Amino acid sequence: MHSNHSDNIVISGVGCALVDLIYNKVSFESPAFNKYTSKHPGDGGLSPGKLVFTEELEAFSGKTLKDLRSDVVGNRPPDVINVGGPALVAMVLASQLLTDKEYVVKFYGMAGYDENTDKILEILRQTPLDISNYKKSQVMETPSTDVFSDPEHDEGHGERTFVNSLGAALEYTIAHIHDSFFESDITCFGGTALVPHVHDHLTELLKKSRAHDCVTVVNTVFDFRNHKKNPDLPWPLVDREADYQLIDLLIMDRDEAIHISGKDSIEDAARFFYSTQVASFIITNGAANTLACSNGRLFEKMDLREFPVSAKIAGALQSQPKTGDTTGCGDNFAGAVVASMAQQLKQKGRGNLDLAEALAWGISAGGNCCFYVGGTYIEQAAGELRQKTIALKEDYQQQIAGS
């Protein structure tokens, strides 16, 4: 559905939604953590920046997650219990940034039957996100991730390690996705590797989106399932290389880009995606530069270009005590990029959008996320995150104009 400019812009997201159980200040150098670290790719051990499934970690360590957790963090409860998952976190932020009634942001997915789902719903009700298509499983637990966060890792830039329990995400299939999903201007597929049936049918969903004239966004996550299955093969995303043309914007981090492309470096991965017909792509790289490129189909044509992090945010993070962590930065980055796309689609047609503008939104919101623990922030007043992001974005645009 392609709205004319006077209509609402509808954004619908599907994919990974879970409860994040965040344990902050876990040293990745500690003997307790090192006992459980991965020795070989896909072996099921913990690895900074990467995700492992609970079953695999338990097989690797010979311990239950509960026992392993008390070994690594002691018997303390999580520092924060928050909404997590690349699709849900991104959609929450997009709904918070698009304060105008002309924008509708919806999430489609499946939660569990237990108290963790009650906690998620309690948080989501304090946001503008439409969750009428976020259903509850009657039999499966809430998908969850134990997040071990080390703010001192990578010379103080911080990093997280994830242990994922799929729960109700195993039950969710593309048959659960109501047809209303495709009556949108933008369809977003976030972290589908953690919703296996949706991931394995991503091409079908992209084709259906294209048939309904939706702009398509894919935001990836570490694909432990395929990494374990075939550690030496590229991770499957679309059915055939030609199907990349079904994606208008592909957002990945460095590791994901390398594994999906099957290349050895971020530069070679970028060249690979450039050679496919994906309309535009972004590769984030932690505190290092983000790479982005557009072929002109959605955003104006932009050759491969590097974007630095926000100097203002980096400076503030270095100078103040660590109050937040890096959980959710990538998901918020994606949500803000989508929010910028939606605002631009209101003003101009496809092919005329500005990727650098969308990146400035993403880098500002992703960086701002480092100042609080977890991916989702409950605003004291509507528009709070929008104002903060715009101020950071304007500062960032001056920074890159001067470089």
C-alpha positions in Angstrom: 0.0 0.0 0.0 1.5 3.3 -1.0 -0.2 6.1 0.9 -0.6 9.4 -0.7 1.0 12.2 1.3 -2.2 13.2 3.1 -2.8 9.7 4.6 -1.3 8.1 7.7 2.0 6.3 7.2 1.7 2.8 8.6 4.7 0.8 9.8 4.4 -2.8 10.7 7.1 -4.9 12.2 7.5 -8.7 12.8 10.3 -10.7 14.3 12.2 -11.1 17.5 10.4 -10.0 20.7 11.5 -11.1 24.1 12.2 -10.2 27.7 15.8 -9.1 28.3 17.2 -10.1 31.7 20.2 -7.8 31.9 23.1 -8.4 34.3 25.3 -5.3 34.2 29.0 -5.1 35.1 29.9 -8.7 34.3 33.6 -8.9 33.5 34.3 -11.0 30.4 37.9 -11.4 31.8 36.8 -13.1 35.0 37.7 -16.7 35.6 34.0 -17.6 36.1 33.1 -16.2 32.7 36.1 -17.6 31.0 35.2 -21.2 32.1 32.2 -21.0 29.7 33.7 -19.1 26.7 33.6 -20.6 23.3 36.7 -22.4 22.0 35.5 -22.9 18.4 32.7 -21.2 16.3 29.3 -22.7 16.9 30.4 -24.9 19.9 27.8 -23.5 22.2 30.1 -21.5 24.5 29.7 -17.8 25.5 31.3 -15.2 23.2 31.4 -11.4 23.6 29.0 -9.7 21.2 27.5 -13.0 20.1 24.4 -15.0 20.9 24.1 -18.7 21.9 21.0 -20.8 22.6 20.3 -22.0 26.1 20.2 -25.7 25.0 23.6 -25.4 23.3 25.2 -23.6 26.2 23.9 -26.2 28.6 25.3 -29.0 26.4 28.6 -27.2 26.1 29.0 -26.5 29.8 27.3 -29.6 31.3 25.3 -27.2 33.6 21.8 -25.9 33.6 21.5 -22.2 32.7 20.4 -21.5 36.3 23.6 -23.0 37.8 25.8 -21.4 35.1 24.2 -18.0 35.7 24.8 -18.2 39.5 28.4 -19.1 38.8 28.9 -16.0 36.5 26.8 -13.4 38.3 26.2 -14.9 41.7 22.7 -15.1 43.0 21.7 -11.5 42.3 18.5 -10.8 40.3 18.8 -9.1 36.9 19.7 -5.4 37.2 17.0 -4.6 34.7 14.1 -6.6 33.2 13.2 -5.0 29.9 11.6 -5.4 26.5 14.1 -6.9 24.1 14.5 -8.2 20.5 15.5 -6.3 17.4 11.9 -6.1 16.0 10.1 -5.1 19.1 12.7 -2.6 20.4 13.0 -1.0 17.0 9.2 -0.6 16.7 8.8 0.8 20.2 11.4 3.5 19.5 9.9 4.3 16.1 6.5 4.8 17.8 8.1 7.1 20.4 9.9 9.2 17.8 6.9 9.5 15.5 4.7 11.5 17.9 2.4 12.8 15.2 -1.0 11.1 14.8 -0.2 10.7 11.1 2.1 7.7 11.9 0.9 4.3 13.1 3.5 1.8 14.3 2.4 -1.8 14.9 4.1 -5.0 16.1 3.2 -8.6 15.2 4.5 -11.5 17.2 4.0 -14.1 19.9 4.6 -13.8 23.7 4.4 -16.5 26.3 1.8 -17.5 29.0 4.0 -16.5 32.0 4.8 -13.5 34.2 7.6 -12.4 31.9 5.0 -11.6 29.2 3.0 -9.7 31.8 6.1 -7.6 32.5 6.6 -6.9 28.7 3.0 -5.9 28.2 3.1 -3.6 31.3 6.1 -1.8 29.7 4.6 -1.7 26.2 1.4 -0.2 27.4 3.4 2.9 28.4 4.5 3.4 24.8 2.5 4.5 21.7 3.1 1.1 20.0 0.0 -0.7 18.6 0.3 -4.3 20.1 -3.1 -5.6 19.1 -1.4 -8.2 16.9 1.1 -9.3 19.6 -0.5 -12.6 20.7 0.1 -14.9 23.7 1.0 -18.5 23.5 -1.1 -20.8 25.7 1.7 -23.4 26.1 5.1 -21.8 25.5 7.2 -19.6 27.8 8.1 -16.0 26.9 11.1 -15.9 24.6 13.9 -14.6 26.8 17.6 -13.5 26.7 20.0 -13.4 29.5 22.2 -10.5 28.7 25.7 -10.4 30.4 26.9 -6.8 29.9 30.5 -5.7 30.4 30.7 -1.9 30.2 34.5 -2.0 30.3 35.0 -4.4 27.4 36.6 -3.1 24.2 38.5 -0.3 25.9 35.4 1.0 27.7 33.1 1.0 24.7 31.2 -1.9 26.3 29.9 -5.2 24.9 27.2 -7.8 25.7 26.9 -11.6 25.5 23.5 -13.2 24.9 21.9 -16.5 26.0 18.6 -17.0 24.1 15.7 -19.2 25.0 13.4 -19.3 22.0 10.2 -20.3 23.9 7.0 -19.1 22.1 9.1 -17.9 19.1 9.3 -21.6 18.1 5.5 -21.7 17.8 5.1 -18.5 15.7 4.7 -19.2 12.0 4.0 -17.0 9.0 0.3 -18.3 9.2 0.0 -16.2 12.4 0.8 -13.0 10.5 -2.5 -11.3 9.8 -3.0 -10.0 6.3 -3.3 -6.5 7.8 0.5 -6.6 8.2 0.8 -6.1 4.5 -1.5 -3.1 4.4 1.4 -0.9 5.5 3.7 1.6 3.9 6.8 0.0 5.5 7.2 -3.6 6.6 10.0 -4.4 8.9 11.6 -7.8 9.6 13.8 -7.7 12.7 16.0 -10.4 14.1 14.0 -13.1 12.3 16.8 -15.7 12.9 15.4 -15.9 16.4 11.9 -16.7 15.0 12.9 -19.8 13.0 9.8 -20.3 10.9 9.5 -16.7 9.9 13.2 -16.6 9.0 13.0 -19.6 6.8 10.1 -18.0 4.9 11.5 -14.5 4.8 11.6 -14.4 1.0 7.9 -15.3 0.8 7.1 -12.4 3.2 9.2 -10.0 1.2 7.5 -11.0 -2.0 4.1 -10.5 -0.5 5.3 -7.1 0.9 6.5 -6.1 -2.6 3.1 -7.2 -4.1 1.4 -4.8 -1.7 3.9 -2.0 -2.6 5.4 -1.8 0.9 8.9 -0.5 1.5 10.8 -3.4 3.1 13.4 -3.2 5.9 15.4 -6.2 7.2 17.4 -5.8 10.4 19.5 -8.9 11.2 20.7 -10.6 14.3 23.4 -13.2 15.1 22.0 -16.4 13.6 23.2 -19.1 16.0 21.0 -21.8 14.5 22.6 -21.6 11.1 26.0 -20.9 12.5 25.9 -24.1 14.4 24.4 -26.1 11.5 27.1 -25.0 9.0 29.9 -23.0 10.6 31.7 -22.6 7.3 28.8 -21.6 5.1 27.2 -18.2 4.6 24.1 -17.7 6.8 20.9 -18.0 4.7 18.8 -14.9 4.6 16.9 -14.8 1.3 16.3 -17.9 -0.9 18.4 -16.8 -3.9 20.9 -14.0 -4.4 18.4 -12.4 -6.8 15.9 -12.1 -4.0 18.1 -9.3 -2.3 16.2 -7.0 -4.7 13.1 -7.5 -2.6 14.9 -5.6 0.3 14.8 -1.8 0.2 17.0 -1.4 3.3 19.2 -4.1 4.9 20.7 -3.3 8.3 23.4 -5.5 9.8 26.3 -5.3 12.1 29.8 -6.2 11.1 29.7 -9.9 12.2 26.3 -10.4 10.6 27.4 -8.8 7.3 30.5 -11.0 7.1 28.6 -14.2 7.9 25.6 -13.5 5.6 27.9 -12.6 2.7 30.3 -15.4 3.4 33.2 -12.9 3.1 36.2 -12.4 5.4 36.1 -8.6 6.0 33.6 -5.8 6.4 34.9 -4.2 3.1 34.4 -7.5 1.1 31.0 -7.9 2.7 30.1 -4.4 1.6 31.3 -5.1 -1.9 29.1 -8.3 -2.0 26.0 -6.4 -0.9 26.7 -3.7 -3.4 26.8 -6.3 -6.1 23.4 -7.7 -5.2 20.3 -5.7 -6.1 19.5 -4.7 -2.4 18.3 -1.1 -2.7 20.4 0.1 0.2 22.3 -1.3 3.1 23.9 -0.2 6.4 26.7 -2.1 8.2 27.3 -0.9 11.8 30.6 -1.6 13.5 30.3 -0.8 17.2 32.4 2.2 18.1 34.1 2.1 14.6 32.6 3.7 11.5 29.3 2.6 10.0 29.2 1.8 6.3 26.3 2.7 4.1 25.3 2.6 0.4 22.3 3.2 -1.8 21.6 2.3 -5.4 19.0 5.0 -5.8 15.7 3.0 -5.7 14.5 4.2 -2.3 17.2 6.7 -1.1 19.0 8.9 -3.5 22.1 7.2 -4.9 25.0 7.2 -2.5 28.3 5.4 -3.1 29.7 3.4 -0.2 30.4 5.9 2.5 31.7 5.8 6.1 29.9 7.5 9.0 31.7 8.0 12.3 30.0 7.7 15.7 28.7 10.8 17.4 31.6 12.6 19.0 29.3 14.2 21.5 27.9 10.8 22.7 31.4 9.2 22.7 32.8 12.0 24.7 30.0 11.9 27.3 30.3 8.1 27.6 34.1 8.4 28.3 33.7 11.2 30.8 30.9 10.0 33.0 30.5 7.0 35.2 28.8 4.1 33.5 25.1 4.5 34.2 23.9 2.6 31.1 25.0 -0.2 28.8 25.1 -1.0 25.1 22.1 -3.3 25.1 19.6 -2.3 22.4 21.8 0.3 20.7 21.6 -1.5 17.3 17.8 -2.1 17.7 17.3 1.6 18.5 19.5 2.5 15.6 17.2 0.6 13.3 14.1 2.0 14.8 15.3 5.6 14.3 16.4 4.9 10.7 12.8 3.6 10.0 11.3 6.6 11.8 13.3 8.9 9.6 12.3 7.0 6.5 8.6 7.3 7.4 9.0 11.1 7.9 10.8 11.4 4.6 8.1 9.3 2.8 5.5 11.8 3.9 7.4 14.6 2.1 8.9 12.9 -1.0 8.7 9.9 -3.3 10.8 6.8 -3.4 14.2 7.4 -4.9 14.4 10.8 -3.3 15.0 9.9 0.3 18.2 10.9 2.1 20.2 8.0 3.6 22.6 10.3 5.4 19.7 12.0 7.2 18.3 8.6 8.2 21.7 7.5 9.5 22.0 10.7 11.5 18.7 9.7 13.3 20.0 6.1 13.8 23.4 7.1 15.1 21.9 9.6 17.5 19.2 7.3 18.9 21.5 4.3 19.0 24.1 6.3 20.9 21.6 7.8 23.3 20.6 4.3 24.2 24.0 3.8 25.9 22.9 6.2 28.7 20.3 3.8 30.1 20.3 0.1 30.8 18.4 -2.0 28.3 16.9 -1.2 24.9 13.6 0.4 25.8 13.2 3.7 27.6 9.9 4.7 29.2 9.4 8.4 28.5 8.3 10.7 31.3 6.4 12.7 28.7 5.5 12.0 25.0 8.1 13.5 22.7 11.0 13.2 25.2 13.0 10.8 23.1 12.2 12.7 19.9 13.5 16.0 21.3 16.6 14.4 22.7 17.3 12.5 19.4 16.8 15.6 17.3 19.2 17.6 19.5 21.8 14.9 19.1 21.1 14.6 15.4 21.6 18.3 14.7 24.9 18.2 16.6 26.0 15.1 14.7 25.1 16.7 11.3 27.3 19.7 12.2 30.1 17.2 13.2 30.1 15.4 9.8 29.6 18.7 7.8 32.8 19.9 9.4 34.8 16.7 8.8 
